[in-house]
Amino acid sequence: MFRKKKNLYLEYEQYKIGNLFKPSLEDNLVPQGICYVDPYIFISCYTTNDQNSRVLMYGKKGILLRTIILDHKSHVGGISYDQLHHLIFICDSKGKVSSYPYQEFIKGDLQNKKSYLVADNSLGGSILKEEEKVVCSYLTCFEGKLYVGSFCKKSNGLVKVFEIVSYINGVSLKYLTEFIVPKKIQGITFYRKDNQIYMFLSQSYTRIKDSQILGYEYICNQKDYSNNNFFFSLPPMLEQIYIMPTGRMLLLFESFAKKYSYNAKIIVDYIVMLDSLKMIDSFININKKKKI
């Protein structure tokens, strides 16, 4: 698959553990977000035929167990699990994110959905937007916080950070801070190792240009991550990335969707696993050499 660009994808191949499974996908679906909640993997998709977006729920062996149809037509660029409050968060439409009680969600019961308008300044902070359109492009949950970002093609993007706060009738979001990220970011994920938090971003745009994974030491009060310290190239059309508790990173490419597969430069039709612990070690070594 990578013969023509063997050297370009060398690091990707070194970090790659293998392929998890090949998702079954209807012709009208385009995969966007991925997350893992033991023992399931969830993939969010939008449709190409103006139907509502949906979430596909797979078992460990890649068997499709359930299709959950959402009540909107958003691109659902991010899905994540908040293990402290047992909620699934998904990018919604018109600058919103929505949460669902996990045990209800996996049964297809969405009646206790709660939406939060996070892209404007009603909860605090700056406006998440792409070309003047208010958006929530991707998200992730990490250690009781929700990180929501905007995809921007021509300029730096923005990530807003909210604390997920419990109260008697559920949870609310409390704005904490925000930070700048590079343009064309599709996904965000975190991992804590040896008391240091590491942040990884997926960067991708078009079916021709190669994707990137960018890595950073995450510092809570840092406001600008537009310059990356660590990166490597991957095939085009990488969407959300998600680090499992084991340290394995799941990668979701949209190139195998029928909408793109007929002329995508490279088709990656499996859920790919990378060794994020090995990536962190490489990142640490690179930084050590810079300081010498």
Backbone as a ProteinNet text record, in pm:
[ID]
protein_1_A
[PRIMARY]
MFRKKKNLYLEYEQYKIGNLFKPSLEDNLVPQGICYVDPYIFISCYTTNDQNSRVLMYGKKGILLRTIILDHKSHVGGISYDQLHHLIFICDSKGKVSSYPYQEFIKGDLQNKKSYLVADNSLGGSILKEEEKVVCSYLTCFEGKLYVGSFCKKSNGLVKVFEIVSYINGVSLKYLTEFIVPKKIQGITFYRKDNQIYMFLSQSYTRIKDSQILGYEYICNQKDYSNNNFFFSLPPMLEQIYIMPTGRMLLLFESFAKKYSYNAKIIVDYIVMLDSLKMIDSFININKKKKI
[TERTIARY]
82.3	0	85.7	204.3	282.3	414.9	422.4	547.5	600.2	512.4	556.9	610.6	565.6	610.1	661.5	745.4	794.6	863.7	951.7	1024.8	934.2	835.4	744.3	663.8	622.5	538.7	618	749.5	833.6	799.6	786	752.9	615.1	520.8	386.9	391.7	471	483.1	554	648	719	628	535.9	444.7	322	298.7	177.3	184.3	80.9	70.5	1.4	-100.6	-173.8	-310	-391.2	-527.9	-623.5	-717.2	-810.2	-919.7	-996.5	-1096.8	-1141.1	-1206.1	-1259.2	-1407.7	-1446.1	-1587	-1679.3	-1791.6	-1897.1	-1964	-1988.8	-2037.1	-2133.6	-2251.3	-2346.7	-2295.5	-2341.5	-2289.2	-2313.7	-2416.1	-2450.8	-2384.3	-2293.4	-2232.2	-2087.8	-2049.7	-1911.5	-1863.7	-1765.1	-1719.8	-1641.3	-1663.4	-1599.7	-1532.3	-1599.8	-1548	-1539	-1447.3	-1430.1	-1395.9	-1449.6	-1408.1	-1427.1	-1360.6	-1362.6	-1418.2	-1517.6	-1570	-1580.3	-1490.8	-1478.3	-1614.8	-1655.5	-1581.3	-1619.1	-1672.5	-1728.9	-1644.1	-1656.4	-1601.6	-1717.4	-1721.9	-1828.1	-1770.6	-1839.2	-1799.8	-1917.9	-1896.3	-2001.9	-1990.4	-2103.8	-2107.9	-2214	-2185.5	-2292.6	-2334.4	-2446.4	-2498.2	-2486.6	-2482.9	-2474.5	-2610.9	-2714.8	-2848.3	-2948.6	-2896.1	-2979.7	-3060.1	-3016	-3076.7	-3003.9	-3059.5	-2996.9	-2863.5	-2774	-2645.4	-2667.7	-2564.9	-2580	-2448	-2459.4	-2342.7	-2349.4	-2239.7	-2231.1	-2158.7	-2216.8	-2161.8	-2111.1	-1978.6	-1914.5	-1864.5	-1867.6	-1805.6	-1656.5	-1586.3	-1440.6	-1393.2	-1467.9	-1426.3	-1476.4	-1527.9	-1573	-1713.2	-1789.3	-1928.5	-2015.1	-2093.7	-2183.5	-2300.4	-2309.9	-2411.3	-2536.5	-2517.7	-2633.1	-2601.7	-2702.5	-2694.4	-2785.8	-2728.2	-2802.9	-2825	-2950.6	-2984.5	-3006.8	-2930.6	-2939.9	-3053.6	-3080.7	-3194.1	-3149.6	-3034	-2983.3	-2897.6	-2852.8	-2777.1	-2635.9	-2583.5	-2449.1	-2344.3	-2224.7	-2112.5	-2054.2	-2098.6	-2059.6	-1910.1	-1829	-1685.3	-1614.7	-1683	-1619.3	-1717.5	-1669.8	-1748.1	-1652.2	-1696.5	-1607.5	-1689.7	-1623.7	-1688.4	-1628.8	-1714.7	-1674.4	-1694.6	-1584.7	-1594.8	-1630.8	-1611.2	-1646.5	-1797.4	-1866.2	-2010.7	-2088.3	-2017.7	-2078.8	-2171.2	-2111.4	-2183.9	-2109	-2185	-2130.5	-2152.4	-2045.4	-2055.2	-2032.8	-2114.1	-2105.3	-2119.6	-2043.2	-2062	-2200.9	-2271.5	-2407.7	-2405.7	-2520.9	-2531.4	-2539.5	-2514.8	-2531	-2450.5	-2326.8	-2237.5	-2263.3	-2333.7	-2367.3	-2292.7	-2279.1	-2243.9	-2357.5	-2375.3	-2482	-2424.5	-2486.8	-2447	-2564	-2529.9	-2630.1	-2584.9	-2673.3	-2636.5	-2594.2	-2478	-2416.8	-2504	-2556.7	-2634.3	-2761.8	-2816.6	-2933.9	-2891.3	-2780	-2732.8	-2707.3	-2643.4	-2609.5	-2733.2	-2846.8	-2973	-3052.4	-2996.6	-3065.4	-3166.7	-3163.6	-3256.8	-3191.3	-3245.4	-3185.9	-3273.4	-3372.4	-3469.6	-3410.3	-3299.7	-3238.4	-3116.9	-3116.4	-3013	-3014.7	-2895	-2883.9	-2785.8	-2823.2	-2739.1	-2680	-2559.6	-2487.5	-2435.8	-2469.3	-2420.7	-2282.3	-2179	-2043.1	-1963.7	-2006.9	-1925.8	-1930.4	-2041.4	-2045.4	-1992	-2017.7	-1965	-2068	-2178.5	-2282.3	-2235.8	-2144.4	-2087.2	-1949.6	-1901.8	-1772	-1674.3	-1570.8	-1465.5	-1495.3	-1407.4	-1418.9	-1513.4	-1529.9	-1623.4	-1549.2	-1601	-1549.1	-1615.8	-1535.6	-1597.8	-1505.8	-1568.8	-1499.3	-1560.3	-1478.7	-1526	-1656.1	-1655.2	-1765.4	-1885.8	-1877	-1985.3	-1951.2	-2043.2	-2020.9	-2028.6	-1923.3	-1916.4	-1853.5	-1885.4	-1811	-1762.1	-1634.2	-1582.7	-1537.2	-1479.1	-1427	-1425.3	-1414.4	-1412.5	-1349.1	-1315.5	-1275.5	-1296.2	-1314.3	-1321.6	-1191.9	-1142.1	-1020.4	-1017.8	-1014.9	-1003.2	-1104	-1229.4	-1337.7	-1354.5	-1285.6	-1297.2	-1337.3	-1406.9	-1447.5	-1369.2	-1303.6	-1226.2	-1299.8	-1335.6	-1410.7	-1336.6	-1315.6	-1237	-1306.4	-1249.5	-1300.5	-1198.7	-1246.6	-1164.5	-1158.9	-1038.5	-1023.4	-925.8	-965.5	-882.8	-768.4	-791.7	-695.6	-622.9	-668.2	-605.6	-604.3	-538.4	-533.1	-672	-688.7	-814	-807.8	-914.7	-926	-988.6	-939.2	-998.3	-1042.4	-1168	-1220.7	-1230.1	-1199	-1194.8	-1303.7	-1384.5	-1492.4	-1478.3	-1502.2	-1513.7	-1654.4	-1665.1	-1795	-1835.7	-1935.8	-1971.8	-2101.4	-2100.3	-2221.4	-2311.4	-2441.9	-2538.7	-2660.6	-2759.1	-2866.3	-2943.1	-2955.8	-3032.5	-2945.3	-2816.3	-2729.8	-2594.4	-2549.8	-2421.3	-2437.2	-2345.9	-2336.2	-2191.5	-2167.1	-2032.9	-1988.1	-1870.2	-1812.6	-1689.4	-1693.7	-1580.2	-1457	-1341.7	-1217.1	-1113.3	-1086.4	-980	-993	-898.6	-896.1	-754.1	-725.6	-591.8	-597.4	-497.3	-486.9	-418.1	-467.9	-407.2	-385.1	-306.3	-284.8	-413.9	-407.8	-521.5	-542.3	-660.9	-697.4	-689.4	-724.3	-725.6	-859.4	-852.6	-970.6	-1001.6	-903	-926	-822.8	-856.8	-771.2	-783.3	-672.7	-675.1	-559.3	-571.2	-472.1	-431.7	-311.9	-266.6	-173.5	-191.4	-105.2	-2.2	124	233.3	334.1	364	463.2	433.1	307.2	260.9	265.4	294.8	291.8	179.2	102.2	-4.1	49.8	18.8	57.6	-67.6	-63.7	-176	-134.9	-223.3	-201	-317.2	-284.7	-383.6	-370.9	-482.8	-480.9	-508.2	-425.7	-434.7	-451.9	-558.3	-587.4	-684.5	-666.4	-763.2	-739.3	-842.7	-850.7	-809.4	-849.2	-821.4	-685.8	-608.7	-479.6	-362.8	-374.2	-262.5	-251.4	-128.3	-105.4	-148.9	-192.6	-231.4	-107.6	-127.1	-20.4	-79.2	5	-25.1	75.8	26.7	109.4	107.8	222.5	231.1	286.5	236.6	275.6	277.8	361.5	342.7	231	127.6	13.8	36.5	29.5	44.5	-83.5	-144.8	-281.6	-296.3	-196.5	-211.4	-150.3	-106.2	-49.7	-162.5	-147.6	-255.3	-232.3	-112.6	-82.1	-6.2	-66.9	-4.4	4.7	18	18.7	149.7	256.2	383.5	404.4	408.7	419.6	565.8	587.1	720.3	748.9	644.4	658.2	550.3	589.4	487.6	541.6	450	485.2	368.1	398.5	299.2	230.3	104.8	21.7	-53.4	-123.4	-206.2	-313	-367	-468.1	-596.5	-674.2	-812.3	-824.2	-729.4	-739.1	-840.5	-929	-1029.6	-996.1	-1087.1	-1061.8	-960.3	-882.1	-790	-831	-802.9	-851.1	-755.2	-698.6	-607.4	-685.3	-671.6	-735.1	-656.5	-715.8	-643.7	-512.5	-503.1	-382	-267.7	-296	-195.3	-197.1	-286.6	-298.6	-390.6	-346.2	-422.1	-501.7	-631	-716.5	-720.3	-707.8	-714	-829.2	-906.7	-1019	-994.6	-990.2	-979.4	-1115.8	-1147.2	-1275.1	-1259.9	-1141.3	-1115.6	-1190.4	-1236.9	-1307	-1456.6	-1506.5	-1646.8	-1669.4	-1783.8	-1813.2	-1799.3	-1829.6	-1819.5	-1679.1	-1576.4	-1438	-1359	-1400.7	-1317	-1291.9	-1378.6	-1362.2	-1241.8	-1196.8	-1080.1	-984.2	-995.2	-899.5	-762.1	-657.3	-521.3	-481.4	-514.3	-487.4	-610.7	-656.8	-773.5	-726.7	-761.7	-735.8	-872.4	-905.5	-1040.4	-1045.3	-941.3	-939.6	-927.2	-971.9	-938.2	-793.6	-707.2	-564.6	-528.9	-434.8	-384.9	-237.8	-204	-65.6	-24.4	104.9	159.7	190.2	98.1	118.7	226.9	251	358.6	494.2	508.6	631	643.4	531.9	532.2	575.6	528.2	565.8	714.9	767.9	911.6	993.4	949.3	1018.5	1011.9	896.8	876.8	970.6	982.1	1071.1	1216.1	1257	1394.8	1425.6	1329.7	1347.2	1368.7	1289.2	1301.3	1434.1	1481.1	1610.6	1723.6	1718.9	1821.9	1819	1700.1	1689.2	1752.1	1748.3	1799.8	1949.9	2009.1	2153.9	2231.4
-121.6	0	126.5	123.5	244.6	240.5	158.8	138.7	268.4	350.6	471.6	575.9	570.8	669.6	599.7	503.5	421	505.5	597.9	679.2	778.5	831.4	929	867.2	742.2	677.4	585.9	603.3	514.1	521.2	642	654.9	596.2	622.7	566.5	414.3	352.4	207.1	158	236.7	198.6	203.2	297.5	311.4	221.3	171.1	93.6	-44.1	-77.1	-208.6	-306.3	-257.3	-341.5	-282.4	-359.2	-320.1	-393.1	-318.2	-377.6	-456.3	-389.4	-456.7	-363.1	-420.7	-344.6	-319.1	-194.5	-167.2	-190.5	-252.5	-259.8	-123.2	-75	61.8	68	123.2	141.9	247.8	241	328.6	476.4	508.8	648.9	708.5	634.5	682	726.9	832.6	880.9	886.6	805.1	800.1	924.6	971.8	1095.5	1082.8	1018.9	1013.6	871.4	849.1	715.5	726.2	634.9	623.6	480	446.6	310.7	316.2	231.7	211.4	60.6	3	-142.1	-208.8	-302.4	-367.4	-317.6	-195.4	-150.7	-41.6	-31.3	80.1	149.4	281.1	361.3	447	449.2	532.3	619.9	750.7	843.6	871.8	885.8	904.9	1007	1083.5	1160.9	1088.8	1129.7	1062.4	1152	1088.4	1162.4	1175.7	1124.2	1128.6	1203.5	1298.5	1389.7	1318.9	1203.8	1138.9	1182.8	1148.8	1186.3	1114.9	1179.4	1119.1	999.9	917.5	798.9	758.2	670.1	613.9	462.1	403.1	258.6	200.2	98.2	35.2	-104.6	-124.9	-250.1	-326.1	-458	-542.3	-555.5	-627.8	-638.2	-697.1	-787.8	-852.1	-779.2	-659.5	-580.6	-610.9	-682.8	-713.2	-591.9	-546.8	-433.7	-478.9	-423.1	-464.1	-377.1	-250	-159.5	-34.8	18.1	148	243.9	348.5	446.8	570.5	599.3	712.4	836	940.3	1064.1	1151.6	1259	1344.7	1470.5	1463.6	1578.6	1529	1621.5	1586.8	1646.4	1663.2	1718.3	1625.6	1677.9	1595.7	1510.4	1529.6	1448.3	1416	1522.2	1505.4	1452.6	1441.6	1388.5	1315.6	1206.4	1131.9	1089	1096.3	1060.9	1020	947	895.4	963.1	1019.3	1077.4	971.9	909.5	797	840.3	967.8	1014.2	1026.4	1066.8	1088.6	988.9	897.7	791.7	851.1	940.9	1008.4	994.6	985.8	995	1138.3	1203.4	1336.8	1326.2	1399.3	1396.3	1538.9	1573.2	1701.8	1705.4	1811.2	1828.4	1939.2	1989.2	2093.7	2232.1	2335.1	2474.9	2510.6	2462.9	2501.7	2433.7	2322.5	2252.9	2120.1	2073.6	1934.4	1876.4	1745.2	1678.8	1565.5	1542.8	1431.6	1335.7	1207.8	1102.4	1009.2	972.9	870.6	742.3	691.4	583.4	458.5	413.5	289	300.7	419.9	441.7	448.7	514.8	535.3	403.3	308.8	182.7	97.2	135.7	67.8	144.4	255.3	336.5	432.9	451.1	540.6	678.4	777.2	910.8	1015.5	973.4	1068.8	1162.7	1123.3	1209.9	1283.9	1306.1	1388.6	1529.3	1585.8	1724.6	1795.4	1913.5	1988.2	2111.4	2147.1	2261.7	2346.1	2473.2	2564.5	2614.1	2552.6	2581.5	2665.9	2672.6	2738.3	2890.4	2946	3091.6	3127.2	3248.8	3291.5	3286.4	3213.9	3210.4	3138.9	3041.5	2974	3029.5	3124.8	3184.5	3156.9	3239.2	3218.7	3276.2	3248.1	3299.2	3211.7	3247.1	3177.6	3074.8	2953.4	2848.7	2865.1	2887.7	2910.7	2865.7	2834.6	2803.9	2889.4	2979.4	3068.4	3137.6	3196.3	3274.2	3190.3	3059.3	2972.1	2913.8	2928.7	2876.4	2723.5	2657.1	2511.7	2447.9	2320.9	2231.7	2117.8	2115.7	2023.2	1891.5	1893.4	1772	1791.7	1682	1691.5	1567.6	1578.1	1462	1492.7	1388.4	1400.5	1347.1	1416	1369.9	1422.4	1330.2	1361.8	1467.4	1444.4	1530.8	1660.1	1674.7	1796.5	1761	1854.2	1840.6	1940.9	1890.6	1974.2	1976.8	2096.9	2111.2	2206.1	2164.1	2245.8	2277	2374.2	2415.2	2381.4	2323.4	2295.9	2422.1	2466.7	2585	2553.8	2582.9	2550.1	2649.2	2776.9	2879.8	2945.7	2922.6	2987.5	2892	2932	2848.2	2822.2	2704.9	2671.3	2704.4	2673	2703.6	2585.2	2556.6	2454.5	2520.8	2497.8	2548	2432.1	2462.4	2360	2388.9	2286.2	2298.3	2190.7	2228.8	2129.5	2071.4	1938.9	1872.2	1862.9	1940.7	1958.8	1885	1805.1	1733.7	1825.7	1811	1876.1	1785.8	1824	1733.1	1676.5	1752.4	1706	1661.4	1639.1	1594	1661.2	1713.3	1782.2	1914.5	2005.1	2129.6	2146.6	2240.7	2269.2	2405.8	2408.8	2532.9	2567.8	2682.4	2724.9	2748	2692.4	2706.8	2789.2	2751.1	2816.7	2780.7	2824.7	2791.4	2804.9	2741.6	2752.9	2737.8	2794.5	2793.4	2665.1	2609.9	2492.1	2523.4	2442.5	2468.3	2455.5	2494.6	2481	2334.7	2304.3	2173.7	2059.5	2088	1984	1910.5	1776.6	1691.4	1618.4	1605.7	1529.4	1562.9	1531.4	1560.6	1446.9	1410.4	1306.2	1329.8	1276.2	1299	1167	1170.2	1055.5	1105.8	1052.7	1089.7	980.1	1020.8	928.1	996.3	931.2	984.5	1128.9	1155.3	1286.4	1396.2	1358.4	1455	1417.5	1518.1	1496.2	1526.5	1438.2	1456.9	1471.7	1566.1	1592.6	1559.5	1489.6	1459.1	1513.1	1569.7	1624.7	1555	1526.8	1477	1594.7	1605.1	1716	1658	1699	1639	1726.6	1725.8	1793.5	1749.9	1714.7	1665.3	1518.3	1454.9	1312.6	1289.4	1395.9	1385.8	1411.4	1515.4	1554.1	1460.5	1427.5	1336.9	1399.9	1315	1357.1	1369.2	1430.6	1441.6	1409.6	1354.5	1352.5	1443.7	1539.9	1637.7	1606	1617.8	1584.9	1699.8	1712.3	1821.5	1773.4	1834.8	1829.8	1928.3	1879.5	1966.9	2037	2169.5	2252.5	2332.5	2322.3	2374.2	2522.5	2602.7	2747.2	2795	2702.9	2742.6	2775.9	2887.7	2937.8	2913.7	2870.6	2860	2731	2642.6	2518.1	2515.1	2631.3	2636.5	2585.9	2580	2524.6	2388.1	2282.8	2148.4	2109.6	2028.4	1979.7	1842.2	1772	1633.3	1605.8	1546.4	1512.7	1403.4	1333.8	1240	1229	1180.4	1176.9	1042.4	1047.4	929.2	944.6	839.7	853	962.1	1011.5	1117.3	1072.9	1173.9	1157.6	1095	1127.9	1087.4	1175.4	1114.6	1189.2	1185.9	1141.7	1144.9	1038.2	1071	975.9	963.9	847.2	822.2	726.5	770	683.6	604.6	472.5	382.6	382.4	333.1	326.1	247	153.6	73	150.2	269.3	346.7	325.5	242.3	223.1	330.2	384.8	490.8	433.3	463.4	423.8	536.3	500	596.3	561.3	662.5	645.1	728.3	661.2	728.5	725.2	832.7	835.9	797	758.5	728.8	606	517.5	397.5	419.4	538.8	569.7	576.1	532.1	531.2	670.4	773.5	911.1	943.6	879.8	912	797.7	674.6	560.4	547.2	605.7	589.5	666.7	771.5	845	889.6	832.1	863.7	811.1	888.4	848.9	717.4	703.6	581	549.9	427.3	386.9	307.2	356.2	282.7	240.8	113.3	67.7	-13.8	-1.8	-65.1	40.1	5	83.9	48.7	148.3	127.4	153.6	75.8	96.9	136.4	244.9	287.7	274.5	264.9	258.1	400.2	461.9	600.6	611.6	504.6	507.7	517	447	455.7	594.4	651.3	786.1	886.7	870.4	960.6	949.3	827.6	808	878.4	868.6	937.9	1088.4	1136.2	1278.7	1327.3	1250.3	1287.1	1292.4	1194.2	1189.7	1307.1	1344.9	1459.5	1586.9	1604.5	1723.1	1725.4	1607.7	1599.8	1646.4	1602.9	1640.1	1789.8	1848.7	1992.7	2074.9	2018.4	2091.5	2076.7	1980.5	1959.9	2069
0	0	0	67.6	85.8	8.8	-97.8	-169.9	-230.3	-283.2	-351.1	-253.3	-128.8	-32.6	92.9	70.7	180.5	286.8	245.1	341.4	412.6	340.6	400.2	514	497.5	597.6	691.5	694	773.4	922.1	975.9	1118.5	1147.9	1059.9	1075.3	1085.6	998.5	1000.2	1127	1178.5	1301.1	1424.1	1425.3	1539.6	1527.3	1408.4	1383.4	1448.8	1525.5	1588.1	1493.7	1424.7	1331.7	1302.1	1231	1199.5	1292.8	1351.1	1446.6	1375.1	1290.6	1209.3	1098	998.4	886.1	911.6	939	971.8	852.6	879.9	777.9	771.1	650.1	633.9	516.7	539.2	431.3	334.3	209.9	105.6	132.3	209.5	231.2	355.2	420.2	543.7	522.9	596.5	595.7	740.8	779.6	918.9	957.6	1081.2	1126.6	1263.4	1358.5	1494.8	1546.1	1642	1698.1	1845.9	1925.4	2065.1	2111.6	2220.6	2276.3	2417.3	2442.9	2578	2594.3	2670.9	2684.1	2706.6	2621.1	2512.9	2373.5	2362.6	2236	2171.4	2040.2	1964.9	1893.8	1907.6	1848.5	1736.4	1623.3	1509.7	1471	1473.7	1433.2	1283.9	1217.2	1071.4	1034.2	929.5	867.6	739.9	682.4	563.8	441.1	325.2	199	131.8	193.3	132.1	219.2	299.3	377.3	486.6	528.9	645.4	771.5	886.7	1012.1	1031.9	1103.8	1137.4	1229.2	1242	1324.5	1388	1486.9	1553.9	1540.3	1492.9	1476.5	1596.4	1655.1	1775	1739.1	1754	1715.6	1838.1	1829.3	1930.1	1904.4	1992	1982.6	1850.5	1792.7	1668.6	1545.1	1565	1452.7	1406.1	1487.1	1452.3	1484.4	1387.2	1409.1	1495.4	1615.9	1712.1	1707	1677.3	1677.4	1594.4	1528.2	1461.6	1535.2	1590.1	1668.6	1582.1	1550.7	1464.3	1551.6	1524.9	1600.9	1548	1618.7	1581.4	1506.9	1439.8	1364.7	1249.4	1165.4	1045.2	1047.7	1168.1	1184.2	1124.7	1099.4	1053.4	1165.2	1286.7	1403.7	1403.2	1394.9	1383.1	1505.3	1617.2	1736.4	1825.6	1886.8	1985.2	2095.2	2221.3	2331.4	2452.7	2542.1	2663.5	2786.6	2868.7	2996.5	3104.4	3146.2	3238.9	3380.9	3414.3	3548.4	3566.1	3460.1	3467.5	3381.8	3316.8	3234.9	3128.5	3050.1	2942.9	2810.9	2702.8	2568.2	2519.7	2473.1	2414.3	2264	2186.5	2040.4	1986.8	1884.9	1817.5	1753.8	1781	1729.8	1624.7	1586.5	1485	1549.5	1468.5	1508	1632.4	1637.9	1746.2	1878.5	1876.2	2000.4	2011.7	2135.2	2161.6	2244.4	2235.9	2311.5	2394.4	2510.5	2597	2612.4	2633.2	2648.3	2761.8	2854	2953.4	2882.6	2917.6	2841.4	2834.1	2946.8	2948.1	2866.3	2857.1	2771.5	2624.2	2600.2	2463	2391.9	2458.8	2392.3	2363.6	2421.1	2390.6	2284.4	2239.6	2140	2199	2330.1	2398.5	2412.3	2340.4	2336.9	2405.9	2482	2535.3	2640.1	2703.6	2804.5	2751	2622.4	2559.8	2619.1	2637.4	2679.7	2587.7	2538.4	2445.1	2511.8	2466.7	2521.3	2405	2405.1	2302.8	2345.6	2291.9	2337.9	2239	2113.1	2011	2019.7	2068.1	2084.1	2223.3	2268.3	2397.7	2510.3	2490.1	2593.4	2719.4	2705.6	2822.4	2858	2780.4	2804.3	2692.8	2685.3	2588.5	2451.7	2358.6	2222.2	2139.8	2014.3	1925.8	1841.1	1839.3	1751.8	1615.9	1512	1382	1269.6	1157.4	1033.1	923.6	867.5	761.9	802.8	920.9	978.7	1019.6	1007.5	1051.1	1187.7	1283	1418.1	1414.1	1462.9	1450.8	1575.1	1594	1682.6	1593.1	1560.8	1460.7	1520.1	1639.8	1702.6	1854.2	1927.3	2073.7	2133.4	2261.4	2340.4	2487.5	2567.3	2712.9	2772	2874.6	2940.8	3083.3	3179.2	3322.1	3366.8	3331.7	3379.2	3303.4	3191.3	3111.6	2968.7	2905.1	2765.7	2682.6	2578.9	2487.8	2353.4	2307.2	2182.8	2090.4	1964.2	1873	1742.6	1671.2	1540.1	1432.1	1323.8	1206.3	1120.6	1085.7	1002.4	889.6	766.7	650.6	628.4	655.4	616.4	732.7	854.6	969.7	1088.7	1194.1	1313.5	1369	1428.5	1494.3	1643	1711.8	1854.3	1926.3	2045.9	2132.5	2261.8	2299.5	2426.1	2525.5	2651	2754.9	2858.3	2887.1	2983.8	3091.1	3215.2	3321.5	3317.9	3328.5	3332.4	3479	3517.1	3657.6	3689.5	3793.4	3836.8	3918.2	3899.6	3986.7	3996.4	4071.4	4110.7	3990.9	3883.2	3767	3650.2	3674.2	3565.8	3570.2	3456.6	3450.5	3377	3402.7	3328.4	3284.2	3194.9	3147.4	3197.8	3256.5	3308.5	3225.9	3160	3078.7	3165.2	3119.7	3195.1	3120.1	2995.7	2920.3	2773.3	2692.7	2550.6	2499.5	2385.1	2328.5	2176.8	2111.3	1966	1919.6	1810.2	1746.7	1598	1527.8	1384.9	1303	1179.1	1089.1	1050.5	1001.9	945.8	1048.5	1172.9	1275.5	1272	1275.8	1267.1	1398.2	1486.7	1608.9	1714.8	1839.4	1953.9	2055.2	2118.5	2221.4	2317.7	2440.3	2545.1	2609.6	2671.1	2749.8	2859.6	2979.8	3092.3	3115.2	3120.4	3147.4	3239.1	3352.4	3447.3	3486.7	3521.3	3567.6	3461.3	3337.7	3228	3132	3091	2993.7	2854.5	2760.5	2621.5	2536.1	2445	2355.5	2212.6	2141.6	2000.8	1918.5	1804	1711.5	1577.1	1513.2	1375.4	1282.6	1179.6	1084.4	943.8	876	746.3	668.7	536.3	450.1	305.6	236.9	99	90.5	-19.3	-40.6	-105.1	-124	-191	-96.2	-13.9	72.4	193.1	229.7	341.9	473.8	564.1	697.9	786.5	902.6	1002.5	1140.3	1227.5	1370.4	1438.1	1514.1	1583.7	1732.4	1799.6	1941.1	2023.2	2146.9	2236.1	2381.6	2462.5	2606.6	2638.8	2705	2734.4	2867.6	2865.6	2985.2	3001.6	3117.8	3136.7	3105.2	3134.8	3112.4	2981.6	2897.4	2768.6	2670.9	2602.2	2516.5	2367.7	2329.4	2186.6	2159	2080.3	2035.9	1883.7	1824.1	1677.4	1618.7	1698.7	1652.7	1716.9	1634.8	1690.9	1715	1819	1852.6	1792.8	1750.7	1706.3	1603.3	1490.9	1391.3	1299.3	1235	1129.1	1033.1	913	805.4	796.8	754.2	735.3	603.9	559.6	440	456.7	347.4	352.6	423.6	463.1	508.7	648	736.2	875.8	946.6	1023.8	1099.2	1249.2	1333.7	1477.1	1517.4	1620.1	1683	1830	1889	2024.8	2095.8	2208.6	2284.1	2388.2	2382.1	2477.4	2609	2718.8	2846.8	2838.1	2745.1	2727.8	2663.5	2612.5	2541.8	2392.2	2343.7	2199.4	2140.2	2030	1964.9	1848.2	1843.6	1732.3	1630	1503.1	1394.6	1302.1	1267.6	1175.8	1050.1	936.6	806.5	737.9	666.2	594.7	447.9	406	264.7	214.6	306.8	260	242.2	275	247.9	96.2	50.4	-93.6	-154.6	-77	-125.4	-174.3	-114	-145.9	-208.2	-187.5	-223.3	-373.3	-457	-601.7	-654.6	-581.2	-631.7	-521.6	-401.9	-296.2	-334.2	-302.2	-339.7	-274.2	-146.6	-71.5	12.1	7.5	86	207.5	326.3	450.3	504.1	488	521.1	650.4	733.3	864.6	974.8	1094.3	1212.1	1247.1	1244.4	1264.8	1410.4	1464.2	1600	1595.9	1668.2	1683.7	1830.3	1852.9	1988.2	2033.9	2106.9	2148.9	2256.5	2332.1	2431.2	2361.6	2251.6	2172.1	2109.3	2068.3	2013.6	2119	2240.9	2350.1	2379.6	2380.4	2402.4	2294.6	2169.5	2060.1	2079.9	2121.3	2146.3	2256.7	2364.1	2475.4	2428.5	2350.4	2300.1	2207.9	2125.3	2036.4	2117.1	2222.2	2306.4	2382	2424.3	2493.9	2402	2276.3	2180.2	2152.6	2152.8	2129.5	2240.8	2363.2	2479.6	2497	2425.2	2437.6	2361.7
[MASK]
++++++++++++++++++++++++++++++++++++++++++++++++++++++++++++++++++++++++++++++++++++++++++++++++++++++++++++++++++++++++++++++++++++++++++++++++++++++++++++++++++++++++++++++++++++++++++++++++++++++++++++++++++++++++++++++++++++++++++++++++++++++++++++++++++++++++++++++++++++++++++++++++++++

